[in-house]
């Protein structure tokens, strides 16, 4: 993945289960990335939770 600001490669840091970090999130996983060139930090949310009615 390229940095949106300086176009250098970003480095993956961690993946977290959002149940541990943010239970109200609409997603199950958040991935953390950082650009070592310009120090931009990215939090990428994925695996959207399925909502059940009832």
N, CA, C and O atoms as CSV, one atom per row, in Angstrom:
chain,resi,resn,atom,element,x,y,z
A,1,UNK,N,N,0.851,-1.169,0.000
A,1,UNK,CA,C,0.000,0.000,0.000
A,1,UNK,C,C,0.898,1.234,0.000
A,1,UNK,O,O,1.892,1.291,0.724
A,2,UNK,N,N,0.543,2.204,-0.807
A,2,UNK,CA,C,1.325,3.446,-0.903
A,2,UNK,C,C,0.713,4.531,-0.023
A,2,UNK,O,O,-0.504,4.587,0.158
A,3,UNK,N,N,1.564,5.383,0.517
A,3,UNK,CA,C,1.122,6.519,1.314
A,3,UNK,C,C,0.384,7.514,0.421
A,3,UNK,O,O,0.825,7.811,-0.689
A,4,UNK,N,N,-0.738,8.021,0.914
A,4,UNK,CA,C,-1.524,8.997,0.156
A,4,UNK,C,C,-0.813,10.336,0.026
A,4,UNK,O,O,-1.119,11.111,-0.880
A,5,UNK,N,N,0.128,10.619,0.915
A,5,UNK,CA,C,0.772,11.935,0.944
A,5,UNK,C,C,2.114,11.980,0.220
A,5,UNK,O,O,2.397,12.922,-0.520
A,6,UNK,N,N,2.942,10.953,0.439
A,6,UNK,CA,C,4.281,11.007,-0.172
A,6,UNK,C,C,4.528,9.882,-1.180
A,6,UNK,O,O,5.583,9.842,-1.813
A,7,UNK,N,N,3.572,8.979,-1.332
A,7,UNK,CA,C,3.626,7.893,-2.307
A,7,UNK,C,C,4.705,6.841,-2.033
A,7,UNK,O,O,5.081,6.097,-2.939
A,8,UNK,N,N,5.202,6.771,-0.808
A,8,UNK,CA,C,6.149,5.717,-0.413
A,8,UNK,C,C,5.360,4.542,0.156
A,8,UNK,O,O,4.188,4.690,0.502
A,9,UNK,N,N,5.992,3.388,0.254
A,9,UNK,CA,C,5.340,2.213,0.835
A,9,UNK,C,C,5.077,2.436,2.324
A,9,UNK,O,O,5.903,3.008,3.035
A,10,UNK,N,N,3.913,1.975,2.782
A,10,UNK,CA,C,3.618,2.033,4.212
A,10,UNK,C,C,3.903,0.667,4.837
A,10,UNK,O,O,3.878,-0.363,4.164
A,11,UNK,N,N,4.171,0.690,6.122
A,11,UNK,CA,C,4.548,-0.515,6.857
A,11,UNK,C,C,3.387,-0.952,7.746
A,11,UNK,O,O,2.809,-0.145,8.474
A,12,UNK,N,N,3.051,-2.254,7.677
A,12,UNK,CA,C,2.025,-2.808,8.548
A,12,UNK,C,C,2.590,-2.908,9.962
A,12,UNK,O,O,3.733,-3.324,10.153
A,13,UNK,N,N,1.774,-2.522,10.963
A,13,UNK,CA,C,2.194,-2.618,12.361
A,13,UNK,C,C,1.449,-3.715,13.110
A,13,UNK,O,O,2.075,-4.615,13.671
A,14,UNK,N,N,0.122,-3.652,13.126
A,14,UNK,CA,C,-0.675,-4.603,13.898
A,14,UNK,C,C,-2.067,-4.738,13.320
A,14,UNK,O,O,-2.534,-3.894,12.555
A,15,UNK,N,N,-2.719,-5.831,13.709
A,15,UNK,CA,C,-4.151,-6.012,13.513
A,15,UNK,C,C,-4.761,-6.165,14.894
A,15,UNK,O,O,-4.188,-6.823,15.762
A,16,UNK,N,N,-5.931,-5.554,15.101
A,16,UNK,CA,C,-6.614,-5.660,16.385
A,16,UNK,C,C,-8.050,-6.096,16.183
A,16,UNK,O,O,-8.694,-5.716,15.205
A,17,UNK,N,N,-8.543,-6.888,17.102
A,17,UNK,CA,C,-9.948,-7.251,17.157
A,17,UNK,C,C,-10.684,-6.069,17.759
A,17,UNK,O,O,-10.383,-5.671,18.884
A,18,UNK,N,N,-11.639,-5.500,17.043
A,18,UNK,CA,C,-12.311,-4.302,17.539
A,18,UNK,C,C,-13.173,-4.573,18.771
A,18,UNK,O,O,-13.550,-3.633,19.472
A,19,UNK,N,N,-13.490,-5.835,19.046
A,19,UNK,CA,C,-14.215,-6.155,20.278
A,19,UNK,C,C,-13.368,-5.777,21.494
A,19,UNK,O,O,-13.906,-5.464,22.556
A,20,UNK,N,N,-12.044,-5.807,21.336
A,20,UNK,CA,C,-11.126,-5.447,22.422
A,20,UNK,C,C,-10.840,-3.948,22.470
A,20,UNK,O,O,-10.640,-3.391,23.549
A,21,UNK,N,N,-10.821,-3.295,21.317
A,21,UNK,CA,C,-10.404,-1.891,21.256
A,21,UNK,C,C,-11.553,-0.901,21.131
A,21,UNK,O,O,-11.489,0.204,21.670
A,22,UNK,N,N,-12.615,-1.302,20.411
A,22,UNK,CA,C,-13.750,-0.405,20.176
A,22,UNK,C,C,-14.998,-1.255,19.908
A,22,UNK,O,O,-15.373,-1.436,18.749
A,23,UNK,N,N,-15.645,-1.778,20.950
A,23,UNK,CA,C,-16.786,-2.689,20.763
A,23,UNK,C,C,-17.939,-2.104,19.951
A,23,UNK,O,O,-18.719,-2.866,19.381
A,24,UNK,N,N,-18.075,-0.784,19.877
A,24,UNK,CA,C,-19.159,-0.158,19.125
A,24,UNK,C,C,-18.864,-0.063,17.627
A,24,UNK,O,O,-19.723,0.367,16.857
A,25,UNK,N,N,-17.669,-0.455,17.209
A,25,UNK,CA,C,-17.281,-0.365,15.801
A,25,UNK,C,C,-18.182,-1.240,14.933
A,25,UNK,O,O,-18.689,-2.267,15.384
A,26,UNK,N,N,-18.375,-0.822,13.688
A,26,UNK,CA,C,-19.151,-1.598,12.727
A,26,UNK,C,C,-18.311,-2.682,12.048
A,26,UNK,O,O,-18.819,-3.421,11.205
A,27,UNK,N,N,-17.034,-2.780,12.411
A,27,UNK,CA,C,-16.124,-3.737,11.786
A,27,UNK,C,C,-15.511,-4.654,12.846
A,27,UNK,O,O,-15.510,-4.333,14.035
A,28,UNK,N,N,-14.992,-5.798,12.399
A,28,UNK,CA,C,-14.387,-6.768,13.310
A,28,UNK,C,C,-12.893,-6.549,13.536
A,28,UNK,O,O,-12.370,-6.866,14.604
A,29,UNK,N,N,-12.211,-6.010,12.534
A,29,UNK,CA,C,-10.744,-5.905,12.585
A,29,UNK,C,C,-10.310,-4.498,12.188
A,29,UNK,O,O,-10.877,-3.896,11.276
A,30,UNK,N,N,-9.300,-3.983,12.882
A,30,UNK,CA,C,-8.651,-2.745,12.469
A,30,UNK,C,C,-7.164,-3.045,12.287
A,30,UNK,O,O,-6.535,-3.641,13.161
A,31,UNK,N,N,-6.608,-2.631,11.153
A,31,UNK,CA,C,-5.198,-2.818,10.843
A,31,UNK,C,C,-4.496,-1.467,10.913
A,31,UNK,O,O,-5.025,-0.456,10.450
A,32,UNK,N,N,-3.309,-1.460,11.493
A,32,UNK,CA,C,-2.531,-0.234,11.663
A,32,UNK,C,C,-1.335,-0.237,10.716
A,32,UNK,O,O,-0.575,-1.203,10.642
A,33,UNK,N,N,-1.192,0.865,9.999
A,33,UNK,CA,C,-0.078,1.049,9.070
A,33,UNK,C,C,0.573,2.396,9.327
A,33,UNK,O,O,-0.074,3.332,9.798
A,34,UNK,N,N,1.875,2.486,9.009
A,34,UNK,CA,C,2.594,3.738,9.181
A,34,UNK,C,C,3.547,3.951,8.022
A,34,UNK,O,O,4.177,3.015,7.529
A,35,UNK,N,N,3.640,5.203,7.598
A,35,UNK,CA,C,4.624,5.580,6.591
A,35,UNK,C,C,5.892,6.021,7.316
A,35,UNK,O,O,5.877,6.980,8.088
A,36,UNK,N,N,6.975,5.321,7.061
A,36,UNK,CA,C,8.245,5.673,7.710
A,36,UNK,C,C,8.858,6.939,7.123
A,36,UNK,O,O,9.718,7.563,7.745
A,37,UNK,N,N,8.417,7.315,5.934
A,37,UNK,CA,C,8.956,8.518,5.301
A,37,UNK,C,C,8.364,9.799,5.892
A,37,UNK,O,O,9.105,10.713,6.252
A,38,UNK,N,N,7.028,9.869,5.994
A,38,UNK,CA,C,6.393,11.119,6.458
A,38,UNK,C,C,5.627,10.951,7.779
A,38,UNK,O,O,4.989,11.892,8.252
A,39,UNK,N,N,5.692,9.761,8.366
A,39,UNK,CA,C,5.094,9.466,9.678
A,39,UNK,C,C,3.568,9.499,9.696
A,39,UNK,O,O,2.965,9.620,10.762
A,40,UNK,N,N,2.938,9.393,8.523
A,40,UNK,CA,C,1.478,9.323,8.482
A,40,UNK,C,C,1.027,7.970,9.030
A,40,UNK,O,O,1.640,6.939,8.753
A,41,UNK,N,N,-0.051,7.992,9.811
A,41,UNK,CA,C,-0.589,6.797,10.456
A,41,UNK,C,C,-1.934,6.469,9.828
A,41,UNK,O,O,-2.773,7.350,9.644
A,42,UNK,N,N,-2.136,5.196,9.501
A,42,UNK,CA,C,-3.392,4.754,8.897
A,42,UNK,C,C,-4.034,3.690,9.775
A,42,UNK,O,O,-3.359,2.791,10.277
A,43,UNK,N,N,-5.348,3.804,9.953
A,43,UNK,CA,C,-6.145,2.773,10.607
A,43,UNK,C,C,-7.159,2.294,9.573
A,43,UNK,O,O,-8.028,3.057,9.152
A,44,UNK,N,N,-7.048,1.048,9.173
A,44,UNK,CA,C,-7.905,0.491,8.138
A,44,UNK,C,C,-8.872,-0.500,8.783
A,44,UNK,O,O,-8.454,-1.525,9.322
A,45,UNK,N,N,-10.155,-0.189,8.725
A,45,UNK,CA,C,-11.188,-1.045,9.291
A,45,UNK,C,C,-11.731,-1.966,8.207
A,45,UNK,O,O,-12.045,-1.524,7.102
A,46,UNK,N,N,-11.838,-3.263,8.537
A,46,UNK,CA,C,-12.373,-4.209,7.554
A,46,UNK,C,C,-13.122,-5.341,8.242
A,46,UNK,O,O,-13.147,-5.430,9.470
A,47,UNK,N,N,-13.723,-6.193,7.443
A,47,UNK,CA,C,-14.565,-7.292,7.901
A,47,UNK,C,C,-15.775,-6.746,8.663
A,47,UNK,O,O,-15.881,-6.880,9.882
A,48,UNK,N,N,-16.678,-6.127,7.905
A,48,UNK,CA,C,-17.855,-5.496,8.492
A,48,UNK,C,C,-18.712,-6.521,9.241
A,48,UNK,O,O,-18.944,-7.630,8.760
A,49,UNK,N,N,-19.177,-6.120,10.432
A,49,UNK,CA,C,-20.004,-6.989,11.269
A,49,UNK,C,C,-21.371,-7.184,10.628
A,49,UNK,O,O,-21.902,-6.287,9.975
A,50,UNK,N,N,-21.917,-8.352,10.825
A,50,UNK,CA,C,-23.270,-8.651,10.368
A,50,UNK,C,C,-24.235,-8.301,11.486
A,50,UNK,O,O,-24.082,-8.755,12.620
A,51,UNK,N,N,-25.229,-7.489,11.156
A,51,UNK,CA,C,-26.231,-7.091,12.148
A,51,UNK,C,C,-27.459,-7.977,11.997
A,51,UNK,O,O,-27.973,-8.175,10.897
A,52,UNK,N,N,-27.915,-8.500,13.120
A,52,UNK,CA,C,-29.106,-9.338,13.133
A,52,UNK,C,C,-30.266,-8.576,13.738
A,52,UNK,O,O,-30.104,-7.898,14.753
A,53,UNK,N,N,-31.415,-8.677,13.136
A,53,UNK,CA,C,-32.629,-8.060,13.682
A,53,UNK,C,C,-33.305,-9.059,14.606
A,53,UNK,O,O,-33.621,-10.181,14.213
A,54,UNK,N,N,-33.519,-8.626,15.841
A,54,UNK,CA,C,-34.216,-9.518,16.752
A,54,UNK,C,C,-33.652,-9.634,18.076
A,54,UNK,O,O,-34.180,-10.369,18.911
